[in-house]
Amino acid sequence: MLKIRTFTLGPLQTNAYLLQGENPGKAIIIDPGMNPGALVKAIQDLEIEAIVLTHAHFDHMGGVDEIRKMKGCPVYLHDLESDWLSSPKLNGSMNWPQATPPLSTDPAEYAMDEGQKLNFIGHTFHVFHTPGHSPGSVSLLCGEDLFAGDVLFRMGVGRTDLTGGRERDLIDSIQNKLYTFGDEVRVHPGHGPKTTIGYEKQNNPYVSAR
């Protein structure tokens, strides 16, 4: 059984996910965003096996530096964004002075790519490369739980006007990958409330299910 705790962090209200399996002492974190105080407090006594980034925009990686140093855990990120963590220009923090100072941290220890299987906390996470919002965006499927980053939201989709974004790629990622999952799959997005694949196929005004 996957235990999922959601922390909504920072000025952009980014969802960070703390995941635990059968061993309550171990966890992974997906997208530790800015101002991660509540998340840091929650992991004080936990072993963090990994930080997994759906993509490297500043509002999703703002807590990486603090948590990686605190817990000595590796970071996983798609190779197409391998230089984004160390570049405030690429991760966007240079362009949002009203929300954040420029953010920079060391590169990720491990790369992710399409078809990869990551084994953490006694569970298998399947990696799907889902570009469009950013070139290295990934979605992670574990059982019937999908961590979609900023690709698919409840009744919405990720913006495509940032570095490396492309609307056609985003629609392809959703229609040809995410919409192939079962209707019952729960979508845990980078912002806003969770939804299901079935609900989005029926109701999302931006992407038809074909």
HUZI-V755817 format. One line per field, one symbol per residue. ss: DSSP state (H for helix, E for strand, C for the rest). psi: psi as a letter, one per 20 degrees, with the letter a starting at -180 (. if undefined). Layout:
ss = ???
psi = ???
This chain:
ss = CCEEEEEEECCCCEEEEEEECCCCCEEEEECCCCCCHHHHHHCCCCEEEEEECCCCCHHHHCCHHHHHHHHCCEEEEEHHHCCCCCCHHHHCHHHCCCCCCCCCCCCCCEEECCCCEEEECCEEEEEEECCCCCCCCEEEEECCEEEEECCEECCEECCCCCCCCCHHHHHHHHHHCHHHCCCCCEEEECECCCEEHHHHHHHCCCCCCC
psi = pppppppoqrhjlpoqpopqbhoiiqrrppmoaqmkghgghhjgjqpohqppphrkqhiijhjggghghhikqqppqqhikhjhhjohggiihhimhihqrppprqrqhqqqrpiqppoqkjqpppppomrggqhjpqqppodkppojckgprokrrqqjjrpjqogghggggggifhiirqhippporiqaqraqggghhhipihpqj.
